């Protein structure tokens, strides 16, 4: 592979990392569209729909800190490959589960959701980590990755919404498998870094490495004693909560009022696209409004804009309804884009200014992926790398 | 960051389930308002708490 004078990272390597990032991250978004659509085909119970959708994040929750530590110990690329293989197989199992009686299918789908969710998330976390390791966290490369990921995030849900409307469950999930397979191909094309070669060579896989370490969790949770950290974490939870509504009952509600899956997919993608602009606005706005207040106001708006969804669907012509929904979700995307870099920046500063944050608690958790995130997400320098920090 | 990841994932996991329960009780349309109002109150309380504790200084 040849280096060019301007780009000292070969384009093949860049393409592989961008590819791994875009195909894993878009799968996260695609699943927020497809899984609620699948759930309402299976059951009318709102609780079960919520359980099916929410279960996708259960294993990611359990392994969120441990996953980063696992990458440190066993090598990011190796972990990515293992999860990428699972991410390829899992979508093909969903339609098979539908062949079972409903009472059996729902628990099986919930289990599959857990496995598929953690797989996509780990590949995405790994792509972020490698963009820091292999590309040395340079803003230019992370900026490119962010642009490409956003581009995919806009088109991915719309494409799969169209698939859902016009083909059916089998073909939609088969394409999800193919989508993840392209992601796996990209992961396999990522060259091993010298650092990782040593890790892989010296560290065979042991059971002890795979078991979560309580110390990793305890050291991370100690940070909540810092008021600014607690504030931002709680504000982030509220924001994510609103996004949780968008990725579950927003889709369910719109589908029930006869909005097509393609249109819902477009709305989800549109919010992602507008979020890019919001990230770029974060820095100039932070010069006018205090970052803490800016974060709180932006998160407040992300909550309001998703909560008013039923108000916007009042029996007007479809194009009016879609226009109103697009305006609301666009505004929501804008505020999301503003709030995310602010959260990471404020959190980073709060932790950096405190001795506690310099301890092992922060380092061990998700060391690999938080390095590029924290470097790239300071709003004063660059708002661009922020959407990719969803799992950071 | 690891802490942020964990809490974020906890929210990702819990919110659809909680909203499902709320929707079972109040109906799907009202559940948007109930969850939205709860989140709005939380964010306002957090803002007031932050001002009171002078976290922004």
Contacts between the chains, C-beta under 8 A, distances in Angstrom:
chain1	res1	chain2	res2	distance
A	45	B	20	7.7
A	45	B	24	7.1
A	46	B	19	7.8
A	46	B	20	4.5
A	46	B	21	7.6
A	46	B	23	3.5
A	46	B	24	4.8
A	46	B	28	6.3
A	46	B	31	7.4
A	47	B	17	7.3
A	47	B	20	4.2
A	47	B	21	5.6
A	47	B	23	7.8
A	47	B	24	5.2
A	48	B	20	7.2
A	49	B	16	7.7
A	49	B	20	5.8
A	50	B	16	4.1
A	50	B	17	4.4
A	50	B	18	7.3
A	50	B	19	5.7
A	50	B	20	2.4
A	50	B	21	7.1
A	50	B	23	7.4
A	51	B	16	7.5
A	51	B	17	5.5
A	51	B	20	6.5
A	53	B	16	4.2
A	54	B	12	7.3
A	54	B	13	5.0
A	54	B	14	6.7
A	54	B	15	7.0
A	54	B	16	3.8
A	54	B	17	4.5
A	54	B	20	7.8
A	55	B	13	7.4
A	56	B	12	7.9
A	57	B	9	5.3
A	57	B	12	3.8
A	57	B	13	4.1
A	58	B	13	5.3
A	60	B	9	5.0
A	60	B	12	7.5
A	60	B	13	8.0
A	61	B	6	6.7
A	61	B	9	3.7
A	61	B	10	5.5
A	61	B	12	7.4
A	61	B	13	5.1
A	64	B	2	7.0
A	64	B	5	4.1
A	64	B	6	4.9
A	64	B	8	7.9
A	64	B	9	4.9
A	65	B	2	4.2
A	65	B	3	7.8
A	65	B	5	6.6
A	65	B	6	5.7
A	68	B	2	6.2
A	68	B	5	7.6
A	216	B	2	7.1
A	217	B	2	8.0
A	217	B	6	7.4
A	220	B	2	4.2
A	220	B	3	4.1
A	220	B	6	6.9
A	221	B	3	6.1
A	223	B	3	5.4
A	224	B	3	6.7
A	227	B	50	7.9
A	227	B	53	5.6
A	227	B	55	4.8
A	228	B	55	5.2
A	229	B	3	7.8
A	231	B	46	6.2
A	231	B	49	7.5
A	231	B	50	5.2
A	231	B	55	5.5
A	233	B	3	6.7
A	233	B	4	6.1
A	233	B	7	5.4
A	234	B	42	7.5
A	234	B	46	5.6
A	235	B	43	6.8
A	235	B	46	5.9
A	236	B	4	6.4
A	236	B	7	7.0
A	236	B	8	6.3
A	237	B	7	5.6
A	237	B	8	7.1
A	237	B	10	7.7
A	237	B	11	4.7
A	238	B	39	5.2
A	238	B	42	5.4
A	238	B	43	5.3
A	238	B	46	7.5
A	240	B	8	5.1
A	240	B	11	4.1
A	240	B	12	6.0
A	240	B	15	7.4
A	241	B	11	5.2
A	241	B	15	4.7
A	241	B	35	7.5
A	241	B	39	5.6
A	242	B	36	7.8
A	242	B	39	6.1
A	243	B	12	7.8
A	244	B	11	6.2
A	244	B	12	5.7
A	244	B	14	7.8
A	244	B	15	3.1
A	244	B	16	5.6
A	244	B	19	7.3
A	245	B	15	6.5
A	245	B	16	7.9
A	245	B	19	6.0
A	245	B	32	7.1
A	245	B	35	6.0
A	245	B	36	7.9
A	247	B	12	8.0
A	247	B	16	7.4
A	248	B	15	7.3
A	248	B	16	3.8
A	248	B	19	6.3
A	248	B	20	7.7
A	249	B	16	7.2
A	249	B	19	5.4
A	249	B	20	7.7
A	249	B	23	6.4
A	249	B	28	6.4
A	249	B	31	6.5
A	249	B	32	7.2
A	252	B	28	6.9
A	253	B	28	5.8
A	253	B	29	7.2
A	253	B	32	7.2
A	256	B	28	7.3
A	290	B	56	5.9
A	292	B	50	6.4
A	292	B	55	6.9
A	292	B	56	4.6
A	293	B	47	7.7
A	293	B	56	7.0
A	296	B	43	6.2
A	296	B	46	6.8
A	296	B	47	4.8
A	296	B	50	7.4
A	299	B	43	5.8
A	300	B	40	6.8
A	300	B	43	5.0
A	300	B	44	7.7
A	303	B	36	5.8
A	303	B	39	4.4
A	303	B	40	5.6
A	303	B	43	6.4
A	304	B	36	6.9
A	304	B	40	6.9
A	306	B	32	7.5
A	306	B	36	7.0
A	307	B	32	5.3
A	307	B	33	6.2
A	307	B	35	6.9
A	307	B	36	2.4
A	307	B	37	7.4
A	307	B	39	7.5
A	307	B	40	7.5
A	308	B	32	7.7
A	308	B	36	7.5
A	309	B	32	5.6
A	310	B	29	4.4
A	310	B	32	5.3
A	310	B	33	7.4
A	347	B	1	7.9
A	347	B	4	6.6
A	361	B	2	7.8
A	361	B	3	7.9
A	362	B	1	6.6
A	362	B	2	7.0
A	364	B	2	7.4
A	365	B	1	6.1
A	365	B	2	2.2
A	365	B	3	7.1
A	365	B	5	7.3
A	366	B	1	5.4
A	366	B	2	4.8
A	366	B	5	5.8
A	369	B	1	7.5
A	370	B	1	3.4
A	370	B	2	7.4
A	373	B	1	6.8
A	374	B	1	7.2
A	390	B	8	7.7
A	391	B	5	6.1
A	391	B	8	7.6
A	392	B	1	5.4
A	392	B	4	6.9
A	392	B	5	6.3
